Amino acid sequence: MKISSNEFYTGGSYLERNQNWNLEDASWKAAIIHKLLKRNNILPADIVDVGCGAGGVLEELAKKDLGAKTFTGFDIAPDAIAIACKKGTGNVQFINDDYTKDGYPQTNLLLAIDVIEHIDDFYGFLRKLKARSEYFIFHIPLDLCCWSLLRPHILLQQRNAVGHIHYFSKEMVLWFLADIGFTVIDFEYSKPDLDIKPAATFKLSVKKQLRKISFAINKELSIKLWGGYSMMILLK
């Protein structure tokens, strides 16, 4: 099956490779989103999460003091929505559909968390989203780095395991967002599991320490050298 086909998500192939639909990352992603909103005094009345997956991020945000009245998640993958609907209660709901279709209302804050790198025509996708909200938060992996260019099997692994078909650096992300007309308000870098979780081997422990030292000295250079980081970006 072609990774770039929607069938990869709607037909069950993604679920086969990612049984929990990455729910383990929901808490820290929601924490960064909350931090960006609070730091910039943004209190959205309602939030839409496009490509919400199993709904973990939206569920975590609903627990925080954001002032939002409704939280709505959209995803084209029925498997993901089936998982999400087991948790959706009260002001949190999930819809198995494409939010970019005509008929769905605008929102105050639109999320696309680890979505853009999966979309064939991501320029067209983002142009449709641009007209739907006042504020936006995107989480975008920075897969392009010295390490991944020297060892391209790393990119192939991302493609086959989680469906990444586009690969970006920080500069490339800022370029295409500017092309479409977004204005960056604020952003945070997020770290990969390797930097956060306990190292399983001595080799990984050494690598983790090197990454930690490098990131502390020069974030931008470290991201370009080692990779594995992502950007959580607040825009309007």
C-alpha positions, 0 to 999 in steps of 0.5 A, a space after each residue: 500500500 502507498 504510504 501517501 494514500 489516505 487508505 493507509 489511515 482509513 484501512 487499518 494499516 496505521 493502527 497495525 503499526 501503532 496500536 495505541 495511536 501514540 496516546 502516550 505522547 498526549 500529555 506532554 503535547 497538551 502541556 506545551 500547547 497550554 504553555 503557549 496559550 497561557 504565555 500569550 494570554 489566549 483563551 479560546 472559546 472553542 477548540 478544533 483538533 484536525 487529525 486528532 487521532 485517538 483524541 488524547 491531546 484534546 482530552 488532556 486540554 479539556 482538563 486544563 484551565 483554558 476557558 474553552 466551552 467545546 473541544 471537537 476532534 476530527 479524523 478520517 481514520 475510523 479506527 482512531 475515532 473509535 478509540 477516541 469516542 470511548 473517552 469523549 464525554 461532556 464538552 469533548 466530541 469526536 467526528 470521523 470526517 474531514 474538517 476541510 469539507 464545506 459545512 463545518 463551522 469556524 473555530 477560535 483555535 485550530 490544532 493540527 498536531 503531527 498532521 502536516 507531514 502526512 498530507 500529500 498536498 499540505 499547501 492546499 490543506 493549510 490554505 483551507 485551514 487558514 480560513 477556518 480559525 483565528 489562531 492555530 497551533 501546529 506540531 511539526 517534526 524537524 526530521 531533516 538534520 545532518 544525522 538523517 541526511 547521512 543515514 537516510 534509512 532513518 527517514 525511511 523508518 519514519 515513512 514506513 512506521 508512522 507515515 511521514 511523506 514530507 521532511 522539514 527543517 525549522 527554516 522550511 517550516 517557517 518558509 511554507 507557513 509564510 507562503 500561506 500567510 500565517 504569522 508566527 506568534 510563538 513556538 517551543 521545541 519538543 524533544 524526542 523520547 531519547 532525550 526524555 525517557 531513561 536510556 535502555 543501553 550504555 550506548 544510548 546513555 552516552 548519546 543522550 548525554 551528548 545530545 543534552 550537552 549539545 542542546 544546552 550549549 546551542 539549541 539551533 545547532 543541536 537540532 540541525 545536527 542530531 534531529 528528532 526534535 519538533 516545533 510546536 508553533 502558535 500562529 494567527 
